[in-house]
Amino acid sequence: MTIATLRAIEPSAIPLYSQVRERLRERIVDGTYAPQARLPSESEIGTLLGVSRITVRQALGDLQKEGVIVKVPGKGTFVAETRPSQELARLEGFGEAMSRKGHRIVNRVVKHALVEASPLVAARLRVAPGAPVTEIHRVRWLDREPVSFEITYLPPAIGERLRGENLAERDIFLILEADYGITLGHADIQIGAINADVALAQALRVEPGAALLRIERLTWTADGVPLDFEYLYVRGEAFQYALRLPRHP
């Protein structure tokens, strides 16, 4: 496709930079500009859309912040590669979901310890505050890039048994079901956002203060017993979650 596919902006009450941003987004979504394709220069876009270069720059800045495009010094502006995604409507492990899509997953276990349950963890797992629980910290690598830091809490009977498992290459969910014969039922999920502290920034190779998705997940067995409580800290610019919501369930 050529840059001629961009048509001039028409008069509207919507700010010009917003119109430019959405016009470019449309051309990226419909495939006019494919992943890794080079976008026209700021001056070319401005001429085609009939707006100033400053307006174009502001629109491109918004798209860059969203991770839709990337700027390469001395080379230009390019459409970002499509981010890997996982469907939240289906209960499955990260490695399980990504392997099915052809990605290579490696987990780096940085902590596996028996700790006292905090009041929040105790409430989620339905144990007494201060009761022993297993805490596992893992950095999940997707295609040689760290994308999430996960903190998992499990009852000791399960968590300590996992010490002998290959957690670097296998999902805990798969081990629980395939090896331990535990049938998982459903998970309760809450999603928010935080800024990376120094420890998370180092683990995920981002700048301190970078925005991360924060997912709290409590997984239950098919018998209605809370089994696995996790905090997932995810690099939003490198990974995304997808969910289809029906109008009438």
Secondary structure, 3 states (H helix, E strand, C coil): CCHHHCCCCCCCCCCHHHHHHHHHHHHHHCCCCCCCCECCCHHHHHHHHCCCHHHHHHHHHHHHHCCCEEEECCCEEEECCCCCEEECCCCCCHHHHHHHCCCCEEEEEEEEEEEECCHHHHHHHCCCCCCEEEEEEEEEEECCEEEEEEEEEECHHHHCHHHHCCCCCCCHHHHHHHHCCCCEEEEEEEEEEEECCHHHHHHHCCCCCCEEEEEEEEEEECCCCEEEEEEEEEECCCCEEECCCCCCC
